[in-house]
């Protein structure tokens, strides 16, 4: 499988905001240790924003909610996987599973 991530000091709200705010760069995923998801998330936000004038913003909102759900797990003392998703349908997105 992959390495498990444990960060009991995670702040779910901060992780969600950091995934949403800085121009589609999912900083929250980087802080959680989910680098691969962060890189693919960057692509899934920027490419549609360039091609479809802002459509990637919808994916950025989904990633923010996903980061919030994963942050809640981390804050409660649970571990998450490198490619674990808080939203089940993200498992069907290439790069997110």
PyMOL commands that set and color helices and strands:
alter all, ss='L'
color gray80, all
select helices_A, chain A and resi 12-20+27-32+35-52+56-75+88-92
alter helices_A, ss='H'
color red, helices_A
select strands_A, chain A and resi 4-5+80-81
alter strands_A, ss='S'
color yellow, strands_A
deselect
rebuild
show_as cartoon
